Amino acid sequence: MPMVPKRLILSVSPIFILVTLAIAQPPFRIHSCLNDKGNYTANSTYHANLNTLLTSLFSNEPDINGYGAFQSSSHGRNPDKAYAIGLCRGDVEPDVCRRCLTNSTNLLTKLCPNQKEAIGWYDQCMLRYSNRSIYGIKETDPAFFIWNTQNASSDVDAFQRDVQSLFEDLSSRAVAGGSLRKFAAGSRIAANNFQTIYGIAQCTPDLSDVDCNDCLNTGVNGLTQYCKGSRAATLFMPSCRVAYDLQLFYDAAAVSPPPPPTPILSPSPPLLSPLPSTNGTTENGTSFVYTFYRLLDSKKSLLDALIRAEFSWFLKIAGKKSQTYRIVISVVVPILVLTAIMFFVYICLCVRKAKESVRCKLS
């Protein structure tokens, strides 16, 4: 059996590796090579700038450290400067995001080997590059629809109203997401058949709130026009994405609202301000204790004394705005009532004992 020359093996191996890498990359859901934006040749200055940019854009670990990571950068000088944007869906974990964007950089340049501008979408991420500045610019073209051909309901109009209602909420939340993550996910129960509709809305966070809202409105209008009544549909655009499905297709745990922060309670004020022990009065007037026992010294009935003590105390504090008196009344009045009850019980016991004593003498 003739042996294969080593020189042939070495010359074929790089080709085999490149083919293997291309096959190993999972296919995009959608991609577009924009021929009308200009072309470049292999080993040109733009080609070198693009390769350097894509290699460095997602290579640093700390750069992709949160859900829905967004990366934007450029490399080189005009007219051969390269620009790139990478965005992960808002519910995608950092490790999955990094792998998705790495696959995108490896695959997109192979599918579009000569185009200066190209874009590719996976379910989890999007990669876009160009020879012009694309940061902070709203773009809705090219736009691509993917939809399920089966209808979700026999009442298409009612289902469509539910979809629009869902996206009204999602769009407003995505727009309000800030400069780091303009993403929202949620669900709604269809009114006519009680099916759950799941949806997401996302903009590249470099967009202004107005541009993000306009982009999402364009997307929702496109879904309702071209995918009306479908069980599932997605619209991909360079600056935003909208999608819905009757099956849960995002990580609900990653997009659930965080628990409210634990309230920080201020220190409670003292329940009762200390009373001076020398003269039995507070700094604002005669103390309740003094008033109470002064009334007890009179020859009025016990119940009358208690009632007068309560009334006297309320008269003293009615016109006061002092926090001390507001606190004192909340504590002392219950004590006063309890004391009255105890005295009443005591009187009843004394009367009962007196009756028993009289009964014993008569017997």
C-alpha positions as a Markdown table, in Angstrom:
| # | Residue | x | y | z |
|---|---|---|---|---|
| 1 | Met | 0.0 | 0.0 | 0.0 |
| 2 | Pro | 1.6 | 3.3 | -1.1 |
| 3 | Met | 2.2 | 5.8 | 1.7 |
| 4 | Val | 0.8 | 9.3 | 1.5 |
| 5 | Pro | 3.7 | 11.9 | 1.3 |
| 6 | Lys | 4.1 | 14.0 | 4.5 |
| 7 | Arg | 4.1 | 17.2 | 2.4 |
| 8 | Leu | 0.6 | 16.4 | 1.1 |
| 9 | Ile | -0.7 | 15.8 | 4.6 |
| 10 | Leu | 0.7 | 19.1 | 5.9 |
| 11 | Ser | -0.8 | 21.0 | 2.9 |
| 12 | Val | -4.2 | 19.4 | 3.4 |
| 13 | Ser | -4.5 | 19.7 | 7.2 |
| 14 | Pro | -5.2 | 23.4 | 7.3 |
| 15 | Ile | -8.0 | 23.1 | 4.8 |
| 16 | Phe | -9.5 | 20.2 | 6.7 |
| 17 | Ile | -9.4 | 22.3 | 9.9 |
| 18 | Leu | -11.1 | 25.2 | 8.3 |
| 19 | Val | -13.9 | 23.0 | 6.9 |
| 20 | Thr | -14.3 | 21.3 | 10.3 |
| 21 | Leu | -14.7 | 24.7 | 12.0 |
| 22 | Ala | -17.2 | 25.9 | 9.5 |
| 23 | Ile | -19.3 | 22.7 | 9.9 |
| 24 | Ala | -19.0 | 22.9 | 13.7 |
| 25 | Gln | -20.7 | 26.4 | 13.8 |
| 26 | Pro | -24.5 | 26.1 | 14.3 |
| 27 | Pro | -26.4 | 27.8 | 11.5 |
| 28 | Phe | -27.9 | 31.3 | 12.0 |
| 29 | Arg | -31.6 | 31.6 | 12.2 |
| 30 | Ile | -31.2 | 34.5 | 9.7 |
| 31 | His | -28.2 | 36.2 | 8.2 |
| 32 | Ser | -27.7 | 38.9 | 5.5 |
| 33 | Cys | -24.6 | 39.9 | 3.5 |
| 34 | Leu | -25.3 | 43.4 | 2.3 |
| 35 | Asn | -23.8 | 43.6 | -1.2 |
| 36 | Asp | -24.9 | 47.2 | -1.7 |
| 37 | Lys | -22.7 | 48.5 | 1.1 |
| 38 | Gly | -19.4 | 47.7 | -0.5 |
| 39 | Asn | -17.0 | 44.8 | -0.8 |
| 40 | Tyr | -13.4 | 44.1 | 0.3 |
| 41 | Thr | -10.7 | 41.7 | -0.9 |
| 42 | Ala | -8.8 | 39.2 | 1.2 |
| 43 | Asn | -5.7 | 40.6 | 3.0 |
| 44 | Ser | -6.9 | 44.2 | 2.4 |
| 45 | Thr | -6.6 | 46.8 | 5.2 |
| 46 | Tyr | -10.3 | 46.6 | 5.9 |
| 47 | His | -10.1 | 42.8 | 6.1 |
| 48 | Ala | -7.2 | 43.1 | 8.7 |
| 49 | Asn | -9.1 | 45.7 | 10.7 |
| 50 | Leu | -12.3 | 43.6 | 10.7 |
| 51 | Asn | -10.4 | 40.5 | 11.9 |
| 52 | Thr | -8.6 | 42.4 | 14.6 |
| 53 | Leu | -11.9 | 43.9 | 15.8 |
| 54 | Leu | -13.9 | 40.7 | 15.9 |
| 55 | Thr | -11.1 | 38.8 | 17.6 |
| 56 | Ser | -10.8 | 41.4 | 20.4 |
| 57 | Leu | -14.5 | 42.3 | 20.8 |
| 58 | Phe | -15.5 | 39.3 | 22.8 |
| 59 | Ser | -12.2 | 37.9 | 24.0 |
| 60 | Asn | -12.1 | 39.7 | 27.4 |
| 61 | Glu | -13.9 | 37.9 | 30.1 |
| 62 | Pro | -15.0 | 40.9 | 32.2 |
| 63 | Asp | -16.7 | 42.5 | 29.1 |
| 64 | Ile | -19.5 | 40.0 | 29.1 |
| 65 | Asn | -20.5 | 39.8 | 32.7 |
| 66 | Gly | -24.3 | 40.1 | 32.8 |
| 67 | Tyr | -27.5 | 39.0 | 31.2 |
| 68 | Gly | -28.2 | 40.5 | 27.8 |
| 69 | Ala | -24.6 | 41.7 | 27.3 |
| 70 | Phe | -24.0 | 44.4 | 24.7 |
| 71 | Gln | -20.6 | 45.1 | 23.0 |
| 72 | Ser | -19.7 | 47.8 | 20.6 |
| 73 | Ser | -16.3 | 48.8 | 19.2 |
| 74 | Ser | -14.3 | 49.9 | 16.2 |
| 75 | His | -10.8 | 49.4 | 14.8 |
| 76 | Gly | -8.6 | 51.2 | 12.3 |
| 77 | Arg | -8.8 | 54.5 | 10.4 |
| 78 | Asn | -11.2 | 55.7 | 7.7 |
| 79 | Pro | -11.8 | 54.7 | 5.0 |
| 80 | Asp | -10.9 | 51.2 | 6.1 |
| 81 | Lys | -12.3 | 51.5 | 9.7 |
| 82 | Ala | -14.4 | 48.5 | 10.9 |
| 83 | Tyr | -17.3 | 48.8 | 13.3 |
| 84 | Ala | -19.1 | 46.0 | 15.1 |
| 85 | Ile | -22.0 | 45.5 | 17.5 |
| 86 | Gly | -22.8 | 42.3 | 19.4 |
| 87 | Leu | -26.0 | 41.8 | 21.5 |
| 88 | Cys | -27.3 | 38.9 | 23.5 |
| 89 | Arg | -30.9 | 38.4 | 24.3 |
| 90 | Gly | -31.8 | 39.8 | 27.7 |
| 91 | Asp | -32.4 | 36.4 | 29.4 |
| 92 | Val | -29.2 | 34.7 | 28.1 |
| 93 | Glu | -26.5 | 33.8 | 30.7 |
| 94 | Pro | -23.0 | 35.3 | 30.2 |
| 95 | Asp | -21.3 | 32.0 | 29.3 |
| 96 | Val | -24.0 | 31.2 | 26.7 |
| 97 | Cys | -23.8 | 34.7 | 25.4 |
| 98 | Arg | -20.0 | 34.5 | 25.0 |
| 99 | Arg | -20.2 | 31.2 | 23.1 |
| 100 | Cys | -23.0 | 32.6 | 20.9 |
| 101 | Leu | -21.1 | 35.7 | 19.9 |
| 102 | Thr | -17.9 | 33.7 | 19.3 |
| 103 | Asn | -19.8 | 31.4 | 17.0 |
| 104 | Ser | -21.2 | 34.4 | 15.2 |
| 105 | Thr | -17.8 | 35.9 | 14.6 |
| 106 | Asn | -16.4 | 32.6 | 13.2 |
| 107 | Leu | -19.4 | 32.0 | 11.0 |
| 108 | Leu | -20.5 | 35.4 | 9.6 |
| 109 | Thr | -17.2 | 36.2 | 8.0 |
| 110 | Lys | -17.3 | 32.8 | 6.3 |
| 111 | Leu | -20.8 | 33.3 | 5.0 |
| 112 | Cys | -20.0 | 36.8 | 3.9 |
| 113 | Pro | -16.3 | 36.7 | 2.9 |
| 114 | Asn | -16.2 | 39.8 | 0.8 |
| 115 | Gln | -19.1 | 42.1 | 2.0 |
| 116 | Lys | -18.0 | 45.0 | 4.2 |
| 117 | Glu | -21.4 | 44.9 | 6.0 |
| 118 | Ala | -23.2 | 41.8 | 7.3 |
| 119 | Ile | -25.5 | 40.8 | 10.1 |
| 120 | Gly | -26.4 | 37.4 | 11.6 |
| 121 | Trp | -29.0 | 36.4 | 14.2 |
| 122 | Tyr | -29.1 | 33.4 | 16.5 |
| 123 | Asp | -32.0 | 33.0 | 18.9 |
| 124 | Gln | -29.6 | 34.0 | 21.7 |
| 125 | Cys | -27.5 | 36.7 | 20.1 |
| 126 | Met | -26.9 | 39.0 | 17.2 |
| 127 | Leu | -23.7 | 40.2 | 15.5 |
| 128 | Arg | -23.4 | 43.0 | 13.1 |
| 129 | Tyr | -20.4 | 44.7 | 11.5 |
| 130 | Ser | -19.9 | 47.4 | 8.9 |
| 131 | Asn | -17.4 | 49.9 | 7.4 |
| 132 | Arg | -19.5 | 52.8 | 8.7 |
| 133 | Ser | -20.6 | 54.0 | 12.2 |
| 134 | Ile | -23.6 | 52.0 | 13.3 |
| 135 | Tyr | -23.6 | 52.9 | 17.0 |
| 136 | Gly | -26.7 | 54.8 | 18.3 |
| 137 | Ile | -28.4 | 54.8 | 14.9 |
| 138 | Lys | -31.8 | 53.3 | 14.5 |
| 139 | Glu | -32.0 | 50.9 | 11.5 |
| 140 | Thr | -35.0 | 48.7 | 10.6 |
| 141 | Asp | -33.6 | 47.4 | 7.3 |
| 142 | Pro | -33.1 | 44.6 | 6.5 |
| 143 | Ala | -36.0 | 43.0 | 8.3 |
| 144 | Phe | -36.8 | 39.3 | 8.4 |
| 145 | Phe | -39.9 | 37.4 | 9.6 |
| 146 | Ile | -40.1 | 33.9 | 10.9 |
| 147 | Trp | -43.5 | 32.6 | 11.8 |
| 148 | Asn | -45.5 | 29.4 | 12.4 |
| 149 | Thr | -48.0 | 28.8 | 9.7 |
| 150 | Gln | -50.7 | 27.4 | 12.1 |
| 151 | Asn | -53.2 | 29.8 | 13.5 |
| 152 | Ala | -53.4 | 30.2 | 17.3 |
| 153 | Ser | -57.2 | 30.7 | 17.4 |
| 154 | Ser | -60.3 | 30.6 | 15.3 |
| 155 | Asp | -60.9 | 34.2 | 16.4 |
| 156 | Val | -57.9 | 35.8 | 14.8 |
| 157 | Asp | -58.9 | 39.4 | 15.6 |
| 158 | Ala | -59.3 | 38.7 | 19.3 |
| 159 | Phe | -56.0 | 36.9 | 19.4 |
| 160 | Gln | -54.3 | 39.7 | 17.6 |
| 161 | Arg | -55.7 | 42.2 | 20.2 |
| 162 | Asp | -54.1 | 40.2 | 22.9 |
| 163 | Val | -50.8 | 40.1 | 21.1 |
| 164 | Gln | -50.9 | 43.9 | 20.7 |
| 165 | Ser | -51.8 | 44.4 | 24.3 |
| 166 | Leu | -48.9 | 42.2 | 25.4 |
| 167 | Phe | -46.4 | 44.2 | 23.3 |
| 168 | Glu | -47.7 | 47.5 | 24.5 |
| 169 | Asp | -46.5 | 46.5 | 28.0 |
| 170 | Leu | -43.3 | 44.8 | 26.8 |
| 171 | Ser | -42.3 | 47.8 | 24.6 |
| 172 | Ser | -42.8 | 50.4 | 27.4 |
| 173 | Arg | -40.7 | 48.3 | 29.8 |
| 174 | Ala | -38.0 | 47.7 | 27.2 |
| 175 | Val | -37.7 | 51.4 | 26.4 |
| 176 | Ala | -37.4 | 52.1 | 30.1 |
| 177 | Gly | -34.6 | 49.6 | 30.6 |
| 178 | Gly | -31.8 | 52.2 | 30.4 |
| 179 | Ser | -28.5 | 52.3 | 28.6 |
| 180 | Leu | -27.4 | 48.8 | 29.6 |
| 181 | Arg | -30.3 | 46.6 | 28.7 |
| 182 | Lys | -33.4 | 47.6 | 26.8 |
| 183 | Phe | -35.2 | 44.2 | 27.1 |
| 184 | Ala | -38.5 | 43.0 | 28.5 |
| 185 | Ala | -40.2 | 39.6 | 28.6 |
| 186 | Gly | -43.6 | 38.6 | 29.8 |
| 187 | Ser | -46.9 | 36.8 | 29.1 |
| 188 | Arg | -50.6 | 37.4 | 28.8 |
| 189 | Ile | -53.6 | 35.1 | 28.9 |
| 190 | Ala | -55.6 | 35.2 | 25.7 |
| 191 | Ala | -59.2 | 36.3 | 26.4 |
| 192 | Asn | -60.9 | 34.0 | 23.9 |
| 193 | Asn | -59.2 | 30.7 | 24.6 |
| 194 | Phe | -57.2 | 31.2 | 27.8 |
| 195 | Gln | -53.9 | 30.3 | 26.1 |
| 196 | Thr | -50.8 | 31.9 | 27.5 |
| 197 | Ile | -48.9 | 34.1 | 25.0 |
| 198 | Tyr | -45.2 | 34.6 | 25.8 |
| 199 | Gly | -43.3 | 37.5 | 24.3 |
| 200 | Ile | -40.0 | 39.5 | 24.3 |
| 201 | Ala | -39.1 | 43.0 | 23.1 |
| 202 | Gln | -35.5 | 44.2 | 22.8 |
| 203 | Cys | -33.5 | 47.1 | 21.4 |
| 204 | Thr | -29.8 | 47.6 | 21.2 |
| 205 | Pro | -29.2 | 49.7 | 24.3 |
| 206 | Asp | -27.3 | 52.3 | 22.4 |
| 207 | Leu | -30.6 | 53.6 | 21.0 |
| 208 | Ser | -32.4 | 56.6 | 22.5 |
| 209 | Asp | -35.7 | 55.9 | 24.2 |
| 210 | Val | -37.5 | 57.5 | 21.3 |
| 211 | Asp | -35.7 | 55.5 | 18.7 |
| 212 | Cys | -36.2 | 52.3 | 20.6 |
| 213 | Asn | -39.9 | 52.9 | 20.9 |
| 214 | Asp | -40.2 | 53.7 | 17.2 |
| 215 | Cys | -38.2 | 50.5 | 16.3 |
| 216 | Leu | -40.4 | 48.3 | 18.5 |
| 217 | Asn | -43.6 | 49.9 | 17.1 |
| 218 | Thr | -42.4 | 49.1 | 13.6 |
| 219 | Gly | -41.7 | 45.5 | 14.6 |
| 220 | Val | -45.1 | 45.0 | 16.3 |
| 221 | Asn | -46.9 | 46.6 | 13.3 |
| 222 | Gly | -45.0 | 44.2 | 11.1 |
| 223 | Leu | -46.0 | 41.2 | 13.1 |
| 224 | Thr | -49.6 | 42.1 | 13.2 |
| 225 | Gln | -49.7 | 42.8 | 9.5 |
| 226 | Tyr | -47.6 | 39.9 | 8.0 |
| 227 | Cys | -48.0 | 37.2 | 10.8 |
| 228 | Lys | -51.6 | 37.9 | 11.9 |
| 229 | Gly | -53.0 | 35.1 | 14.0 |
| 230 | Ser | -49.9 | 32.9 | 13.8 |
| 231 | Arg | -49.1 | 30.7 | 16.8 |
| 232 | Ala | -45.6 | 32.1 | 16.9 |
| 233 | Ala | -43.7 | 34.8 | 15.1 |
| 234 | Thr | -40.4 | 36.7 | 15.3 |
| 235 | Leu | -39.2 | 39.8 | 13.5 |
| 236 | Phe | -35.5 | 40.5 | 13.3 |
| 237 | Met | -34.2 | 44.0 | 12.6 |
| 238 | Pro | -30.7 | 45.5 | 13.1 |
| 239 | Ser | -31.8 | 47.7 | 16.0 |
| 240 | Cys | -34.5 | 45.7 | 17.6 |
| 241 | Arg | -36.4 | 42.4 | 17.8 |
| 242 | Val | -39.9 | 41.3 | 18.8 |
| 243 | Ala | -41.1 | 37.8 | 19.2 |
| 244 | Tyr | -44.1 | 35.8 | 20.7 |
| 245 | Asp | -45.0 | 32.2 | 21.0 |
| 246 | Leu | -47.6 | 30.0 | 22.7 |
| 247 | Gln | -44.7 | 28.1 | 24.3 |
| 248 | Leu | -42.3 | 29.5 | 26.8 |
| 249 | Phe | -39.1 | 30.2 | 24.8 |
| 250 | Tyr | -37.1 | 32.4 | 27.2 |
| 251 | Asp | -35.6 | 31.9 | 30.7 |
| 252 | Ala | -38.4 | 33.1 | 32.9 |
| 253 | Ala | -36.2 | 33.0 | 36.0 |
| 254 | Ala | -33.7 | 35.4 | 34.4 |
| 255 | Val | -36.3 | 38.0 | 33.6 |
| 256 | Ser | -38.5 | 37.8 | 36.7 |
| 257 | Pro | -38.6 | 41.1 | 38.7 |
| 258 | Pro | -36.2 | 41.1 | 41.6 |
| 259 | Pro | -37.7 | 41.0 | 45.1 |
| 260 | Pro | -38.3 | 44.4 | 46.6 |
| 261 | Pro | -35.5 | 45.6 | 48.9 |
| 262 | Thr | -35.9 | 45.1 | 52.6 |
| 263 | Pro | -37.1 | 48.4 | 54.1 |
| 264 | Ile | -34.8 | 50.1 | 56.5 |
| 265 | Leu | -36.7 | 50.9 | 59.6 |
| 266 | Ser | -35.8 | 54.1 | 61.4 |
| 267 | Pro | -35.2 | 53.8 | 65.1 |
| 268 | Ser | -38.4 | 53.9 | 67.1 |
| 269 | Pro | -38.8 | 56.9 | 69.5 |
| 270 | Pro | -38.9 | 56.2 | 73.2 |
| 271 | Leu | -42.4 | 55.1 | 74.3 |
| 272 | Leu | -42.4 | 57.4 | 77.3 |
| 273 | Ser | -40.3 | 60.4 | 78.2 |
| 274 | Pro | -38.8 | 60.2 | 81.6 |
| 275 | Leu | -40.6 | 62.2 | 84.3 |
| 276 | Pro | -38.6 | 64.2 | 86.8 |
| 277 | Ser | -38.8 | 62.5 | 90.2 |
| 278 | Thr | -38.3 | 65.6 | 92.3 |
| 279 | Asn | -41.5 | 67.5 | 91.8 |
| 280 | Gly | -43.7 | 65.1 | 89.8 |
| 281 | Thr | -44.1 | 67.3 | 86.8 |
| 282 | Thr | -43.0 | 67.2 | 83.2 |
| 283 | Glu | -41.3 | 70.0 | 81.4 |
| 284 | Asn | -44.6 | 71.1 | 79.8 |
| 285 | Gly | -46.9 | 70.9 | 82.7 |
| 286 | Thr | -48.3 | 68.8 | 85.5 |
| 287 | Ser | -47.8 | 65.1 | 85.1 |
| 288 | Phe | -50.6 | 62.7 | 84.7 |
| 289 | Val | -49.6 | 60.8 | 87.8 |
| 290 | Tyr | -49.9 | 63.9 | 90.0 |
| 291 | Thr | -53.3 | 64.8 | 88.5 |
| 292 | Phe | -54.6 | 61.3 | 89.1 |
| 293 | Tyr | -53.6 | 61.1 | 92.7 |
| 294 | Arg | -54.7 | 64.6 | 93.5 |
| 295 | Leu | -58.2 | 63.6 | 92.3 |
| 296 | Leu | -58.0 | 60.5 | 94.5 |
| 297 | Asp | -57.5 | 62.7 | 97.5 |
| 298 | Ser | -61.0 | 64.2 | 97.0 |
| 299 | Lys | -64.0 | 62.7 | 98.6 |
| 300 | Lys | -65.5 | 61.9 | 95.2 |
| 301 | Ser | -66.3 | 58.4 | 94.2 |
| 302 | Leu | -63.6 | 56.3 | 92.7 |
| 303 | Leu | -65.3 | 56.0 | 89.3 |
| 304 | Asp | -65.9 | 59.8 | 89.3 |
| 305 | Ala | -62.2 | 60.3 | 90.0 |
| 306 | Leu | -61.1 | 58.1 | 87.2 |
| 307 | Ile | -63.5 | 59.8 | 84.7 |
| 308 | Arg | -62.3 | 63.2 | 85.8 |
| 309 | Ala | -58.7 | 62.1 | 85.5 |
| 310 | Glu | -59.2 | 61.0 | 82.0 |
| 311 | Phe | -61.0 | 64.2 | 81.1 |
| 312 | Ser | -58.4 | 66.3 | 82.8 |
| 313 | Trp | -55.6 | 64.6 | 81.0 |
| 314 | Phe | -57.3 | 65.0 | 77.6 |
| 315 | Leu | -57.8 | 68.7 | 78.3 |
| 316 | Lys | -54.1 | 69.1 | 79.1 |
| 317 | Ile | -52.9 | 67.5 | 75.9 |
| 318 | Ala | -55.6 | 68.6 | 73.4 |
| 319 | Gly | -53.8 | 71.8 | 72.4 |
| 320 | Lys | -50.3 | 70.4 | 72.7 |
| 321 | Lys | -48.3 | 69.5 | 69.6 |
| 322 | Ser | -45.5 | 68.0 | 71.5 |
| 323 | Gln | -44.5 | 64.6 | 70.3 |
| 324 | Thr | -43.9 | 63.6 | 73.9 |
| 325 | Tyr | -47.5 | 64.0 | 74.8 |
| 326 | Arg | -48.7 | 62.2 | 71.8 |
| 327 | Ile | -46.6 | 59.2 | 72.8 |
| 328 | Val | -47.6 | 59.5 | 76.5 |
| 329 | Ile | -51.3 | 59.3 | 75.7 |
| 330 | Ser | -50.9 | 56.2 | 73.6 |
| 331 | Val | -49.3 | 54.5 | 76.5 |
| 332 | Val | -51.0 | 55.9 | 79.6 |
| 333 | Val | -54.7 | 55.8 | 78.5 |
| 334 | Pro | -54.7 | 51.9 | 78.1 |
| 335 | Ile | -53.0 | 51.8 | 81.6 |
| 336 | Leu | -55.7 | 54.0 | 83.0 |
| 337 | Val | -58.5 | 51.9 | 81.6 |
| 338 | Leu | -56.8 | 48.8 | 83.0 |
| 339 | Thr | -56.4 | 50.4 | 86.4 |
| 340 | Ala | -60.1 | 51.4 | 86.4 |
| 341 | Ile | -61.1 | 47.9 | 85.7 |
| 342 | Met | -58.9 | 46.6 | 88.5 |
| 343 | Phe | -60.4 | 49.1 | 91.0 |
| 344 | Phe | -63.9 | 48.1 | 89.8 |
| 345 | Val | -63.1 | 44.5 | 90.4 |
| 346 | Tyr | -61.7 | 45.3 | 93.8 |
| 347 | Ile | -64.8 | 47.2 | 94.8 |
| 348 | Cys | -67.0 | 44.3 | 93.7 |
| 349 | Leu | -65.0 | 42.0 | 95.8 |
| 350 | Cys | -65.2 | 44.3 | 98.8 |
| 351 | Val | -69.0 | 44.6 | 98.5 |
| 352 | Arg | -69.3 | 40.9 | 98.1 |
| 353 | Lys | -67.2 | 40.3 | 101.2 |
| 354 | Ala | -69.3 | 42.8 | 103.2 |
| 355 | Lys | -72.5 | 41.1 | 102.2 |
| 356 | Glu | -71.1 | 37.8 | 103.3 |
| 357 | Ser | -70.0 | 39.3 | 106.6 |
| 358 | Val | -73.6 | 40.6 | 107.2 |
| 359 | Arg | -75.1 | 37.3 | 106.3 |
| 360 | Cys | -72.8 | 35.5 | 108.8 |
| 361 | Lys | -73.9 | 37.9 | 111.6 |
| 362 | Leu | -77.5 | 37.4 | 110.9 |
| 363 | Ser | -77.1 | 33.6 | 110.9 |
